[in-house]
Amino acid sequence: MWPFGQSTGPAARSDLASPAKATSGEGTKRKRHIVQTTVTSSVTFSGTGLHSGRPVRMTVRPASAEYGIWFKRTDVRDSDNMIPAHWASVVPSRLCTLIRNDAGVEVSTIEHIMAALAGCGVHNALVEIDGPEVPILDGSSSRFVEGLIRAGIRELAEPVRVIKLLSPVEYREGDAFARLEPANGFMMDFHISFPDPAIGTQNKSLDLSNGNFVRELSDCRTFCRQADVDAMRAAGLALGGTYENAVVVDGEHVLSPGGLRRADEAVRHKMLDALGDLFLAGAPLMARYVGHKAGHAMTNKLLRAMFDQPEAWRLETCDHNSAQRLPGVGVRQADLPMSA
């Protein structure tokens, strides 16, 4: 958990993250939900990259306190294959979030697994992956969430620290903007507008404390217009996209079998993406995020603007009351939507 800059400590750079001992007994009960966490055991996901179309295998492994989230490219052996899941590692990319280390090794489409880690309250993990792109699975975070809950979430010995917004920070491009505001918890407001009637204009506000991410957002899939699919494939993108791992619309029609999982699935997915991108701050945010026609790049530029204004935020240890207002507290298998 290192929001000030990229971690270079020996724990973060080791090839194998070593989990610290979980707290136990009365101390655990007293400290519950105010200490850092990791997964109890490793969990593996296999699938296809959305844009590359290549098969990929990814394993989330336990890590020690203060490790943060790191990706390890196991197929890269002649270069530095460790990439921090960190806002400063993000490089411009079309239609997804891509991180790259100083050696040029990269991993793309990390937003859905990052949202799952944030939404399940997992602060430390080593994500091993044998290719350049995270598997798309069903286009949402639900299978990642299910796997993380099945693996178990264990407490570590160090306290959780949060980034508390003290004053608003905003980034604008034309009529689109992303903003962070002070809040007593983590909330999100999002607005989207698309010409296709199947999407149209959608607005959503959510308090993402406790298991609300899992219940309200985790099963919402990435979406696109059929015309965009044709253009992306002509440009060599979306090679792994299907009607089963994305919601595809054409005018007023939803082309994906079974239609929408929720009437406002599109704006909910944008919120899912934003949560994953914001977790690249290196610690949970105590703030309200407002997105108006915002996307991956804008959210990253917002984080950069925030860290350029040190007077606008403060890093503080999370007490019990504050912890109850963060995503991931008390998440259970029963929280997963039926569509997952």
C-alpha positions in Angstrom: 0.0 0.0 0.0 2.2 2.7 -1.3 0.4 5.7 -2.9 3.4 8.1 -2.8 5.4 6.4 -5.5 6.4 3.0 -6.9 7.4 0.5 -4.3 11.0 -0.6 -4.5 11.4 -2.5 -1.2 12.6 -6.0 -1.1 9.2 -7.4 -0.2 7.7 -5.8 -3.3 10.5 -7.0 -5.6 10.7 -10.6 -4.5 9.6 -13.2 -7.0 7.4 -14.9 -4.4 5.4 -12.9 -2.0 5.5 -14.3 1.5 2.2 -14.0 3.4 2.4 -12.7 6.9 0.7 -14.6 9.7 -3.0 -13.7 10.1 -4.1 -12.3 13.4 -6.1 -14.6 15.6 -8.1 -15.0 18.8 -9.5 -12.0 20.6 -7.1 -9.6 18.9 -8.6 -10.6 15.6 -12.1 -9.8 16.8 -11.0 -6.5 18.2 -9.1 -5.5 15.0 -11.5 -7.0 12.5 -11.7 -5.0 9.2 -9.0 -2.5 10.2 -6.0 -4.5 9.1 -4.6 -5.2 5.7 -5.6 -8.4 3.9 -4.5 -10.9 1.3 -6.0 -14.1 -0.2 -5.8 -17.2 2.0 -4.7 -19.4 -0.9 -3.9 -19.1 -4.5 -6.7 -19.0 -7.1 -6.2 -19.5 -10.9 -8.3 -18.1 -13.8 -8.0 -19.3 -17.4 -9.5 -17.7 -20.4 -8.9 -15.5 -23.5 -7.6 -11.9 -23.8 -10.4 -9.6 -25.0 -8.2 -7.6 -27.5 -5.4 -10.1 -28.2 -7.6 -13.2 -28.6 -4.8 -15.3 -26.9 -5.3 -17.9 -24.3 -4.0 -16.8 -20.9 -3.7 -18.3 -17.4 -3.5 -16.0 -14.3 -3.0 -16.9 -10.7 -3.6 -14.6 -7.7 -1.3 -15.5 -4.9 -1.1 -14.4 -1.2 1.3 -11.6 -0.3 2.6 -10.0 2.8 1.4 -6.7 4.4 2.7 -3.6 2.6 3.2 -5.5 -0.6 0.4 -3.9 -2.6 -0.7 -5.4 -5.9 2.0 -6.5 -8.4 1.7 -8.4 -11.7 4.4 -10.9 -12.7 4.7 -11.9 -16.4 5.8 -15.6 -16.0 6.3 -15.9 -19.7 9.0 -13.2 -19.6 12.4 -14.5 -18.5 15.0 -12.3 -20.1 13.8 -9.0 -18.5 12.3 -7.5 -15.4 8.9 -9.2 -15.3 7.4 -7.4 -12.3 4.9 -4.6 -12.9 3.4 -2.6 -10.1 -0.4 -2.0 -10.2 0.1 1.7 -9.7 -1.2 4.9 -11.3 2.3 5.9 -12.4 2.7 2.7 -14.4 -0.3 3.3 -16.6 0.4 4.2 -20.2 -2.0 5.4 -22.8 -4.0 2.6 -24.4 -7.2 2.3 -26.4 -10.2 0.9 -24.5 -8.5 -0.6 -21.5 -6.1 0.0 -18.7 -2.5 -1.0 -19.4 0.5 -0.9 -17.0 4.1 -1.1 -18.1 7.4 -1.3 -16.1 10.7 0.5 -17.0 11.8 -2.5 -19.0 8.8 -2.2 -21.3 7.1 -5.3 -20.0 3.3 -4.8 -19.8 -0.1 -6.2 -18.8 -3.3 -4.9 -20.2 -7.0 -5.0 -19.4 -6.3 -5.1 -15.7 -9.4 -3.1 -14.7 -11.8 -6.0 -14.0 -9.4 -8.0 -11.7 -8.4 -4.7 -10.0 -12.1 -3.9 -9.3 -12.6 -7.4 -7.9 -9.6 -7.0 -5.6 -10.8 -3.6 -4.4 -14.4 -4.8 -4.1 -13.4 -7.8 -2.0 -11.1 -5.7 0.2 -7.9 -7.4 -0.9 -5.0 -5.0 -0.3 -2.0 -7.3 -1.1 -1.5 -9.9 -3.8 0.9 -11.2 -6.4 -0.8 -11.7 -9.8 1.1 -14.1 -12.0 0.1 -14.2 -15.6 1.6 -16.0 -18.6 0.7 -13.4 -21.3 0.2 -9.7 -21.9 -3.5 -9.5 -21.2 -5.8 -10.4 -18.3 -8.5 -13.0 -19.3 -11.8 -11.4 -20.1 -13.9 -14.3 -18.8 -17.6 -13.2 -19.0 -16.7 -9.5 -19.4 -17.5 -8.6 -15.8 -15.7 -9.1 -12.4 -18.1 -11.7 -11.1 -15.9 -14.8 -11.7 -12.9 -13.0 -10.3 -14.9 -12.1 -7.2 -16.2 -15.7 -6.9 -12.7 -17.1 -7.1 -11.3 -14.6 -4.5 -14.1 -15.4 -2.1 -13.6 -19.1 -2.6 -9.9 -18.7 -2.0 -10.6 -16.9 1.3 -9.4 -13.5 2.5 -7.0 -13.4 5.5 -6.0 -10.6 7.8 -2.4 -9.5 8.1 -0.6 -7.7 10.9 -0.5 -4.1 9.5 -3.2 -1.5 9.7 -5.1 -0.4 6.6 -4.3 3.2 5.5 -6.7 5.2 3.4 -6.4 8.2 1.1 -8.8 10.8 2.6 -9.8 13.6 0.3 -9.6 17.0 1.9 -10.7 19.2 -1.0 -12.1 18.5 -4.5 -9.9 17.5 -7.4 -11.1 17.5 -11.0 -9.9 16.7 -14.5 -11.8 17.8 -17.6 -11.7 17.2 -21.3 -14.4 19.1 -23.2 -17.8 18.2 -21.6 -16.4 15.1 -20.0 -15.0 15.2 -16.5 -13.9 13.0 -13.5 -13.9 14.4 -10.0 -13.0 13.3 -6.5 -14.7 15.0 -3.5 -14.4 14.7 0.2 -16.8 12.1 1.7 -17.3 10.0 4.8 -16.9 6.7 3.0 -16.5 5.6 -0.7 -19.3 6.7 -3.0 -19.7 7.0 -6.8 -21.9 8.9 -9.2 -21.7 8.2 -12.9 -23.4 9.6 -16.0 -23.1 8.2 -19.5 -24.8 9.1 -22.8 -24.7 7.1 -26.0 -26.7 7.6 -29.3 -27.9 4.0 -29.3 -31.3 3.8 -27.7 -30.3 0.4 -26.2 -27.9 2.4 -23.9 -29.0 6.0 -24.2 -28.5 8.2 -21.1 -28.0 6.5 -17.8 -27.2 7.9 -14.3 -26.3 5.9 -11.2 -25.3 6.8 -7.6 -24.0 4.1 -5.2 -22.5 3.9 -1.8 -19.9 1.2 -2.3 -19.3 0.3 1.3 -19.4 -3.3 2.6 -20.4 -5.7 -0.2 -22.3 -3.3 -2.4 -19.7 -3.6 -5.2 -20.3 -7.4 -5.3 -24.0 -7.1 -5.1 -24.6 -4.2 -7.4 -21.7 -4.0 -9.9 -19.6 -7.1 -10.1 -21.8 -9.0 -12.7 -22.1 -6.0 -15.1 -20.3 -6.6 -18.4 -18.3 -4.5 -20.7 -20.3 -3.1 -23.6 -19.8 -1.7 -27.1 -21.6 -0.8 -30.2 -21.6 -3.2 -33.2 -20.0 -0.5 -35.4 -17.2 -0.1 -32.8 -16.7 -3.9 -32.8 -16.2 -3.8 -36.6 -13.8 -0.9 -36.4 -11.8 -2.5 -33.5 -11.4 -5.7 -35.4 -10.3 -3.9 -38.5 -7.6 -2.3 -36.3 -6.6 -5.7 -34.8 -8.4 -5.2 -31.5 -11.2 -7.1 -29.8 -10.0 -10.4 -31.4 -11.2 -12.3 -28.3 -14.5 -10.5 -28.0 -17.8 -12.5 -28.4 -21.4 -11.9 -27.7 -20.9 -14.0 -24.5 -18.2 -11.8 -23.0 -19.5 -8.4 -23.9 -22.8 -6.6 -24.3 -23.0 -5.6 -28.0 -25.7 -3.2 -29.1 -26.9 -2.0 -32.5 -29.3 1.0 -32.3 -32.2 -0.1 -30.1 -31.2 -3.8 -30.2 -29.1 -5.8 -27.7 -27.3 -8.5 -29.8 -25.9 -10.5 -26.9 -27.8 -13.7 -26.1 -30.1 -13.2 -23.1 -30.0 -9.5 -23.3 -29.0 -7.3 -20.4 -28.4 -8.5 -16.9 -29.7 -5.2 -15.6 -31.5 -2.4 -17.3 -28.7 0.0 -16.5 -25.9 -2.5 -17.0 -23.8 -0.1 -19.1 -23.4 2.6 -16.5 -22.9 0.0 -13.8 -20.0 -1.4 -15.8 -18.5 2.0 -16.1 -18.6 2.3 -12.3 -16.9 -1.2 -12.1 -14.1 0.0 -14.4 -13.7 3.2 -12.4 -13.3 1.3 -9.1 -10.6 -0.9 -10.6 -8.8 2.1 -12.0 -9.0 4.1 -8.7 -7.5 1.1 -6.8 -4.2 1.9 -8.7 -3.9 4.8 -6.2 -2.2 2.2 -3.9 -4.7 2.5 -1.0 -8.5 2.7 -0.7 -10.0 6.1 -1.2 -12.2 7.9 1.3 -14.0 10.0 -1.3 -16.8 10.5 -3.7 -15.9 9.8 -7.3 -18.1 11.6 -9.9 -17.7 10.6 -13.6 -19.4 12.3 -16.5 -18.7 10.6 -19.8 -15.4 9.5 -18.2 -13.2 6.5 -19.1 -10.0 4.8 -18.1 -7.6 7.5 -19.3 -9.6 10.3 -17.6 -9.7 8.4 -14.3 -5.9 7.9 -14.4 -5.4 11.6 -15.2 -7.6 12.4 -12.2 -5.3 10.3 -9.9 -2.3 12.1 -11.4 -3.9 15.5 -10.7 -4.7 14.4 -7.1 -1.1 13.3 -6.4 0.1 16.6 -7.9 -1.9 18.4 -5.2 -0.6 17.0 -1.8 -2.7 19.6 0.1 -5.9 18.0 -1.3 -5.5 14.6 0.4 -4.1 12.9 3.5 -3.0 9.3 4.1 -4.4 8.1 7.4 -4.8 4.9 9.4 -8.2 3.5 9.1 -10.2 3.0 12.3 -13.0 0.6 12.8 -15.8 3.0 12.0 -14.1 4.2 8.8 -13.3 0.6 7.7 -17.0 -0.2 7.7 -17.5 2.4 5.0 -15.0 0.9 2.6 -15.6 -1.6 -0.2 -15.1 -5.3 0.6 -15.9 -5.4 4.3 -17.7 -8.6 5.2 -18.1 -9.8 1.6 -19.7 -13.3 1.3 -20.4 -15.8 -1.4 -24.1 -15.0 -0.9 -23.5 -11.4 -2.0 -22.8 -12.5 -5.6 -25.8 -11.8 -7.9 -27.7 -14.7 -9.4 -26.5 -13.8 -12.9 -22.9 -14.6 -11.7 
